Amino acid sequence: MREGLNRLLDTLDRRKDAEHEVAIVRCILLAGWLICIGLLEGLTAEAEGRPATWLAAGTLGLSIALLISILQNPKALRWRRQIAIVLDQGFLALSLHLLGDLGGVLIPLFLFVSVANALLYDRSTGILAGVLGVIGYAAAVAAAPGGWGAAGINARVILLMIALTSFHVSVASHRMRGVSEVYRVRARRMARIAMEDPLTRLANRTYFTQCLKRALAIAQRGAVPDAGFAVLYCDLDNFKRVNDAYGHPIGDAVLRAVAQALRASVRASDVVARLGGDEFAVYLKGISDAQIATRICTSILAAVTDIHEVAETSVDVACSIGVVLFVAPIPPGIDVDRVLGSADEAMFQAKRDGKGRFHLSVARF
C-alpha cells in the first residue's frame, strides 16, 4: 500500500500543472470555512436552518470528490478544471449572499480565483473563471437589493474590476507563456549548439569531456554494477591527401560520412564525438569486456572502409582506432586528460602497427 501511495505521489509530482495542489488547498480552505461559518451562524439568530453551513458542507463534499478523481486519474482533464471553477465561484457568490455584510471579505476571492486559474493553467481557463466570477458577484448583488445592491457605484466598480483584471491577467499570462516558451526553445538550441560539432552534428569535445567526467565519478565510487566503460580514439588515415586532392568541401563530406558510420556502429546510449580535425572519439557506456569492444571496433573499421563515394566523388577512407577499457572501481585521481591520453596512445600504437586497424588495451593504474 505504501509503495502504491509513493508511486501515486511521484506521478502527481511529475504533473506539469498544479491541479492536485489546488484541490488539496481547496479542501483545506472549505473545511476551515465550514468551521467559521458554522460558528458565525451559531451566533446569528437570523440564521434559520444554517443554509451557509450546509452549502459549505456540500461544496466540501464535491471538492473531496474532485480530489479523489485527481488521485485516481492524475491526467489533466479540462472538464475537471471547469467544474472546479464553477464550484469555487458559485460557492463564493452564495456565501456572499448568505453572509451579507460579514461576507465582504470574500469579494477579493472572486478576483483571486480567476487570476490564479489564468496563471496556473491557460488563458481560456482564466477567462472562464473571470466570467463566472462576474456572474456570481452580480447575482449576489442583485439578490440583495437592500444590502449589496445598495452599494451603488461601488458595487459596479468592483464588478468592472473583476471583469477587466481577469481578462487582462488571462491575456497577459498567455503572452508571457508564449514569450517564455520562445526563450526556452532558444536556450535549448543554444545549449545544443554549445555541445555539438557544427559540421558533423556529433557531440563536441566539451560535451564528450563532461560525459567522461560523469563516467569517471561513477566508476571511482564503484557502487554501480557495470560502472566500467571503454573509450575509442579514432583517427582517419591519410586524410590530408583527400583534402589536398579534392579540396575541403569533399573533405568535409568525408567527415560527415565517417560520423554517420560511427553513429551506426554503436548503441544509442553511447556518445560519439568529433574532437577536432579528423579525430573522433566514442564513449562506450558499461562496456569493459574486451570481446565486445573488439566487435565494435571491427564494425567501425568495416563501416569506414565501406565509404567509397561522397558527393559523387570516389574516395578511399580508412581509420586507426585506439580503444582502452576502464574497469571499475577506478582509483581516485584519474582525470579525463589521462583517459583521453591513454586512448590517444593506443590509437598511435595502431598506426605504428600498420594503420587501418585497432589496438586494444586495459587501463592499468
N, C-alpha and C positions, 0 to 999 in steps of 0.2 A: 504494500500500500504506500509506504514511504517512497519507494522508487517511482511508482506511478505518479505520485504528487510532485516529485522532483522533476520528472520528465515534463509534466504539465506546466510547471513554473518556468522551466527552461524554454518551452515553446512560447509561453507568453512573453518572456523576456526578449525573444527574437522578433516580436511584433514590431512593425515599423511605426505604429501609431500608439496612442495612449488610451485606447478604449477601455481596456480592462482596469487600468489605474483609475480612470474617471468613474467607472462603475463602482469600484470599491469606495471611492471618496463620496459618491452619491449616496450609497447605503449608509455610510457613517454620518453624513450630514442629515439625512432624513431621520435616522434614529435619534440624533440629537434634537431635531425639530419636533419629533414626536413627543419627546420628554418635555421640551419647553412649552409647546402648545398645550399639552395636557395640563401642565401646571398653571398656565395662564387661564385656560378655560375653567379650571377648578376654582380659580379666584374670581371668575367673572359670573355674576348672577344671571346675565342675559344669555349665556351660552347653553341653551337647552339642547340636549341630545348630543352635545360635544361634536358638531359637524367637522371642525378642523382636525380634531383628533382622529376621527375615522378616515378623513381624507389623507392625513399623513400616514396612517397605518396602511391604507390601501396602496398608496404610492410607494411606500417602503416595500410592500409585498411584490409589486410589479418590478421594482428595481432589483430586488433579490432574484426574481425570475430571470431578468436580463443578465445579471451576473452569472447565474448558473448556465445560461445559454452560451455566454462567452467562454466559460470554463470547459463546456462540452465541445464547443466548436470555436477554437481560437481564431479562425479565419475572419478577417474583417468583412462585415456584411453591412451594406448601406441601409437596408431596411431596419436593422437593429439600431443604427445611429439615429435614424429618423424617429423611431419610436421613443428613444431616449430623449430626444429634443422635445417632442410633444409632451412627454412625461414631465420634464423639467419646467418648461414654460407654462404648461397647464397647471401644474401644482403651485407655481408662484402666483399665477393670476387668481386662482381660487383662494389661496391663503391670504393674498392681499385683500380680497373682497370680504372674507370671513373675519379677519382680524381687525379690519377698519384702521383706525389711526395707529394701532400697535404694529400693523404690517408695513409701516413706512420704511423700515429697514430693509424690506425685501425689494424695493424699487431698483436699486443698483444691480441686483442679481439678474434682472431681465437682460441688461446690457452685458453683464459678465458671461452669461450662458452663450450668447451669440458670438461675442468676441473670442471666447475660449474655443468654441467649435470652429471658428474661422482659422484660428492659429494652429489648432491641433490636427484638423482634418483638411478640408478644402473649401474653395470659395462657395460652391453651391450649398454645402452644409452650413456654413456661416450665415449665408443669406436666408436660408430656411429658418434657422434659429432666430434671426432678427425679425423676420416677418411674423413668426409665431409669437415672439415677444411683444411686438407692436399690437397684434390682435389681442393677446392676453391682457396687456395693460389697458388697452382701450375698452375691452369688455368689463374689466374690473371697475374702471372709472364710470362707464355708462350704467353699470348695475347698482351704483351707489350715488344717486343724484344729490343726496343730502350730505354725502361725505366727500369721497374723492372727486365726484363730479363738480362739487362746489369750488374746487381749486382753480377753475377757470383757466386763465392763460398759462399758469404754472403747469397744469396737467398737460396742456397741449405742447408746451416747450419740452417737457420730459418725453412725451410721445415722439416728437420730432428728433430729439437727441438719440433715442433708442434706434429710430429708423436710420438716420444718417450715419451714426457711428458704426452701426452694424454693417451697413453696406460698404462704408469706406474701409473698414478694417478687413472685410472679406476680400475686396478687390485688391487692397494693398498687400495682404498676405499672399494672394495668388501671384502677384507680380514679383514679390520677394522670393517666393519659391522658384519661379522661373529664372530669376537672376542667379540665385544660389546654385541652381542646377547647372546653368551655363558655366559658372565658376568651377563647380565640381568636375564637370566634363573637361574643362581646360586644365585643371590641376592634375586630373588623371592622365591627360595627354602629355603634359609637361613631365610628369613623373615617368611615363613610359619612354619618352624621348631621352630623358636623362639616363635611363638604364638600358637603352637599345642602340645597337650599331646601325647607323642610318643606311649603310649600303646593303647589308645582308639581312637586316631585321632580326639578327640574333641578339642575345644579351651582350652587353659590352663588358669591358674589364671591371668597371666599378661594380656592376651587379654581380658578376661572377665572383669577385672578391668577397662581397657580402655573403653570398651563398657558402663559400668555403669557410668563412668565419663562423657561421652558424653550425656548419657540419663539424668543425673542429671543437666547438664548445660542447656539442653533444657527445662526440667521441671521447673527449677528455674526461667527461663525467663518467662515461662507461655504464650509465644506468639504463640505457635504452638498448634492447636487443637489436642486432644488425646495425649498430651505430657506425660500423666501418664504412668506408667509401673508397672510390677509385677516382683518380684524376688522369685524364688523357691530354697530352700536349701534341697537337698535330701541326705539322709544317709542310707546305707544298714543296715538292722537289722541282728545282729549276723554274720557278715561277717567273723569275726575271726574264727568261728567254721568251715567255709568252708576251709579256709587256713590250719587250723590245721588238718582237717580230710582228705583232698585231696591233699594238697600241693599248692605251689604258682602258678604253671602252670594252674591248674584248677581255682584258684582264679583270675588269670589274664583273663582267658576265661570268667568268670562270669562278670568281669568289662566291658569287650568288649561287651558282650551281653546286659548288662544294658545300656551302652552307645547307642547301636543301638535302644533299646526300647525307650529311651528318645528322640532321634532324630525323631523317627517315630511318637511320640505323640504330637509334636509341629510343628509350621509352619517353613517354610524355612527361614523366616526373623528373627526368634527367635535365640538366641545364647545359645547353650548347652556347658557346660564346666565341666571338671574334675578338682576340686580344689586340690585334693591330696588324697591318700589312697582310701577309698570307699566313698568319699564325692563328690557330683555333685551339680551343680547349673545351673539354667535356667533363662535367661533374656527374659521376655515376653514383646515385644515392643508394646506400645499403648494400653495395657490392664490394666484397673483399675476397671473393673466390677467383682464383687465377683462371679456371676453365671458363667461367662466364665472361671475364674480362677479355680472354683470348678470342672467344666467339664474337664479341662486339668489335674488337679491333680488326678481325678478319673481315667482318661485314663492312666496316667503314672503308678498309683498303679496296675491297671489291667495288663498292659503290662509287668511290672516287675514280678508280681506274675505268669504270664504265662511262665516264664523261668523255665523249668523243667529239661532240659538236655543241658549240654555244654561239648564238647569234649568227647562225648559218656559216660558221667558221669551224673547220676541223682543228681540234686541239688534242694534245697528248698530256694528260694530267695524272699525277701520282703524288703520293704523300708519304711522309715518315711520321710514325707515331711513337711517343713515349708514354707508357702507362705505369703508374705507381699505385700499389694497393696500400691502403692505410687501415690497419686492423685495430679496432677498439679493444681496450682503452688506450688512448694516446697520451703520453706523459705531458704535463703542463710545460709551457714554454715554447711549444711548437707553433709557429705562426704561419700565416698564409704565404709569405715570401718563401719560407722554407719548403712548403708544399709545392708551390709552383716551380721552385728551383729544382726540386727532385724530379718532377715530371719533365722539365726542360732538359735536364741532364740525360734522362732516359731517351728523350727524342734525339738528342745529338748522338747517343750511342747507336740508335737505329740508323742514322745517316752514316756513321762510321762503318756499320756492318754492311752497307751497300745500298741504302735508300730503298724506298718502296716497300717498307716492312715496318714491323713494330718491335719494340723492346720492352719487356715487362719486368718489373722488379717490385719487391715488397719493401716498404719503408722500414728501416731499422733505426731505432732510437736508443 
